[in-house]
């Protein structure tokens, strides 16, 4: 299937492809091996994301001190 690039550098996905991603309006676009790769993106509310991140950290045994130590390590100047 072909997709034509417009004068404003926009691409229109063929209906057959777009129909495979119902409810998806955003795609992350990257170039890999000289090919355009589109990955569907779903936006979630920040509160849901933070909650899931905290749950994941807890399941991995990461605590507040671990975060503090990681930030300190990342900010120290290398010699």
ZAMARGU-4260 file (C-alpha; in steps of 0.2 Angstrom, whole numbers, plus 5000, padded with zeros to 4 digits):
<rodrens>
0) 5000/5000/5000 | 5006/5017/4996 | 5005/5033/5007 | 5009/5050/4999 | 5018/5063/5007
5) 5010/5080/5006 | 5018/5097/5003 | 5017/5100/5022 | 5026/5084/5025 | 5011/5074/5031
10) 5007/5056/5028 | 4989/5049/5026 | 4988/5031/5032 | 4978/5019/5020 | 4961/5015/5028
15) 4966/4996/5029 | 4980/5000/5040 | 4972/5014/5051 | 4957/5002/5054 | 4969/4990/5063
20) 4972/5003/5076 | 4954/5008/5082 | 4955/5022/5095 | 4973/5027/5092 | 4976/5044/5086
25) 4995/5046/5090 | 5010/5037/5083 | 5028/5038/5088 | 5038/5040/5073 | 5056/5034/5071
30) 5068/5030/5057 | 5076/5012/5058 | 5087/5005/5045 | 5081/5019/5032 | 5063/5014/5036
35) 5049/5024/5045 | 5043/5015/5059 | 5026/5020/5067 | 5022/5014/5085 | 5004/5017/5091
40) 5004/5028/5107 | 4990/5028/5120 | 4990/5043/5132 | 4985/5039/5150 | 4981/5051/5164
45) 4997/5056/5174 | 4989/5049/5190 | 4987/5032/5182 | 5005/5032/5176 | 5012/5038/5193
50) 5002/5025/5202 | 5008/5011/5190 | 5026/5017/5192 | 5025/5017/5211 | 5017/4999/5210
55) 5031/4993/5199 | 5045/5001/5210 | 5037/4993/5225 | 5037/4976/5217 | 5055/4978/5212
60) 5060/4983/5230 | 5065/5001/5225 | 5063/5013/5239 | 5064/5032/5242 | 5083/5031/5247
65) 5087/5021/5232 | 5080/5036/5221 | 5089/5048/5231 | 5106/5039/5229 | 5103/5037/5211
70) 5100/5055/5208 | 5115/5060/5218 | 5125/5047/5208 | 5119/5055/5192 | 5122/5073/5197
75) 5140/5070/5203 | 5153/5077/5191 | 5165/5065/5183 | 5183/5069/5183
</rodrens>
